[in-house]
Amino acid sequence: MAMEEERLLAVELLADLQIQNDRVRRAVPLLRRVIAEHPLRESARLLLMRALQRTGDTAGLVETYHEVRRILHEQLGVAPGAELSALYEAEKRRVRRSIGPGLSNPGDGGRSQADAAVDGGWTPVDWLPRSVIEFVGREQCVRRLHEQVARVQGRCSAVLVIDGMAGSGKTTLALHVARQLAPSYPDAQLFVDLRGHGDEDAVEPLAALFTLLRQLGVPGGRIPAELDHRAELWRRELGARKAVLVLDNVADSTQILPLLPTHPGAVVLVTSRRRLAELDVGPPESLPLMTLEEGLALLSQSAGVERVASDPRAAAEVVRRCGYLPLAIRLAGSRLAHRPARRIKELATLLAAEPPPLNQLHVGDRTLARAFATSYESIPEPAKRAFRLLSVHAGQLSAEMVAALLDLPRADTVWLLDDLVDRHLVEETEGGRYRLHDLLRQYARSQLLASDGPQGALMAVSRLLDFALHASLEAAKELHHSVDVPGEVDAGPPPRPDLIGPDCVAGVEWLERERVNLAMLVGLGAEHGLHHHVWKLSRVLWRFYHVRGYFDDILYTHEVGLASAEALGHQPAIGTMHSYLASAMVKTGSHQLASAHLNAAIAIFERLGDWQQSAKLRANLGVVNWLSGNLEEAVALGRQSLAERRLYDNRVPLALPNLGIALTSLGNWDQAVKVHRQHLFQARLNQDYYHLANALSHLAAVRVRTGQFRRGVIMLNSSLSLFRRTGHRYGEAEARNTLGVAYRGLDEFDLARRQHEAALELANDSGERHAQCAALNDLGITLLAMGDAASASDALREGLQLAGRISNPYEQGRALAGLAEHFARVDPAEARRHWERALAIFRRMGVPERLEAERRLAELRGSAMDSGR
């Protein structure tokens, strides 16, 4: 301890000598280190105050005095010594004499800034701009910002970063929070617009420091010219106060680093349109878009509560058309406020019209397009080009897709995208995908047409579709292993092989991930007249859509593909689009349209002399006849297709499963088993696991219908394992429903019910209407066996209604038969009527169910005669 005291005395002696010899700048750091280690040492404080007096730093002297007074009072309960107090009082008198009564604050009774400074109690200053009258939404953001302040309070000043795209309400939020914090930070509320994004040049740190010091009341003559000296004075002045500071519209981190406090006692709110990753502060508050409820509340604030409440649907459409962006909603509300006779519905219609609403959202000189322009104009040209070209597609694009769009290496593309994401011009979603906000996309589109023209947009879309076509071919090749799809669509070599390798395009799951995007790209190609790309991409995607049960996707893409093929006059493509449209219409219950498309395709391929395609299509026409109840015609078409032996072509003949199903429906069990076994053999020969799964499922269905329930369960479980292995969803609903029938035959009713419900869910997801009917009917029959008559009736009625809508007579008959069994217990007359209707259908179709219907109807008639006696 003695040695430490000797060291401290020596340091103080050295500092005193330096002060006397006008080497104050050397003394101050020595003394500050001593005070940091020994905050109660008054002798060091006294020397520091003398040094600061020599340099004219009154604020630093006052801060030092008040700090030691506080520490002595808190820790020892005593006041500063006489020398400290005398020096403080002397400085107080000197400042009053030299500065006089000038530089007074408005409303402070003429009390000067100098008086306030030396007294240690500054007159509060408030330089915050006027904020909104009633702040709307953002409750969670406000809460998190307050939590960040509380987390660091007493240890350091809080620096809160709020970033987001133009118009997202960053400044409004910062001012709102600053106003909330003001009572706890009463000495100063400061604000400076750093103009990081705008027409004017950004404010340099040196100029920003001058503005802030003047806001604190520091005379201009006391503000040093050098940046480091000015920053030091600013931090001392700010450190002596409890203050809230808003640094608005920041360009980058370097612009504000000299402005940040180094001592506790302040809260700094920073707003920026770009992410300030270089700041070593807490996590930023990145503003999301508003929710619908928040948007409606904001619109109500601008346009009037009663006006919005009078037409909530139109108000919601206005908010949606404004992209849930606060600035856009405020501008829309202001337009309504200044047009009291205009209905909200009229504004919604105006925003929905062409051209897009971007230029409609303005009040005076304040426009949304101008806000976007300030962000766009500040970025370098490569990023501008990327931003413009991203506007061609409304979906979410992977990095590979963007690289193809921009015709750049992937690494360069990711760098550009990261820069645009940091600037909040592009949004990065889950899975490394990128998109533009709807209104930003409209702005980018206008810039694209102005800078690159329609031809530039067309070339970009062409590059994107080239990538989509070749990537889809690569991803679907395991589905197309027995078909030469690349040769059929004549795709040629990929223009960007670097983007479709296994690291980028990982098989069928890539198609699953890009499913929605790819359908949108088909439509995009049609918009730009790229008809070759459109029908080819639709053709490549068909197998994936079909095996996964995405029949609505087939309907959309192939209707667009058919229009493109017709625009080209490409007959094979037209026939192909007709045939694949029919496949989806069969599954969704549009049998007449399916038949029309198939007949159109058959006619085209017969004219072209393509016997193989026409034979396959006749086999598919057999399916339509089976579902429509024309079973004999279905069998005849199936046999005709099989008779053309060249159809095999070392592949599984599609006519086999279709013929087998029709034979099963007619009750020709032995013939059906032979056909399905042949299907199973061909599938094994070709190592086609999808056809193996289907063949096992169809064989099992025959076994179950002939009462071989346990054998059927074994085969169906094997079939379902293959469905899971291959990722094929098509056919799984049918297999699960048949498994439920097998369990019902074994009196395992709970297991049966669960399988029917699983089948119904799968069929609902995929849109397979005939599979929905079958699952509903079998669920109803199982529920009847379980004694749940009410639920059974509901399921059977729904099955009957759906079967009627899709013209499926077999399932109509089954639903009627199930309802007849239900009524047999409560209303025999109604049961007879249902059996009579079911029997008429079954006789017309020639199915074995007619025998059971005849027996049950005879029983009911007999019972009626007995009761009549």
Secondary structure by P-SEA (a helix, b strand, c coil): caaaaaaaaaaaaaaaaaaaacaaaaaaaaaaaaaaaccccaaaaaaaaaaaaaacaaaaaaaaaaaaaaaaaacccccccaaaaaaaaaaaaaaaaaccccccccccccccaaaaaaaccccccccccccccccccaaaaaaaaaaaaaaccccbbbbbbbbbcccccaaaaaaaaaaaaccccccbbbbbccccccccccccaaaaaaaaaaaaccccccccccaaaaaaaaaaaaaaccbbbbbccccccccccccccccccbbbbbbccccccccccccccccccccaaaaaaaaaaaccaaaaaacaaaaaaaaaaacccaaaaaaaaaaaaacccccaaaaaaaaacccccccccccccccaaaaaaaaaaaccaaaaaaaaaaccccccccaaaaaaaacccaaaaaaaaaaaaaaccccccccccccccaaaaaaaaaaaaacccaaaaaaaaaaaaaaaaaaaaaaacccccccccccccccccccccccccccccccaaaaaaaaaaaaaaaaaaaaacaaaaaaaaaaaaaaaaaaacaaaaaaaaaaaaaaaaaaaccaaaaaaaaaaaaaaaaaacaaaaaaaaaaaaaaaaaaacaaaaaaaaaaaaaaaaaaacaaaaaaaaaaaaaacccccccccccaaaaaaaaaaaacaaaaaaaaaaaaaaaaaaaccaaaaaaaaaaaaaaaaaacaaaaaaaaaaaaaaaaaaaccccaaaaaaaaaaaaaaaacaaaaaaaaaaaaaaaaaaacaaaaaaaaaaaaaaaaaaacaaaaaaaaaaaaaaaaaaaccaaaaaaaaaaaaaaaccccaaaaaaaaaaaaaaaaaacccaaaaaaaaaaaaaaaaaaaac
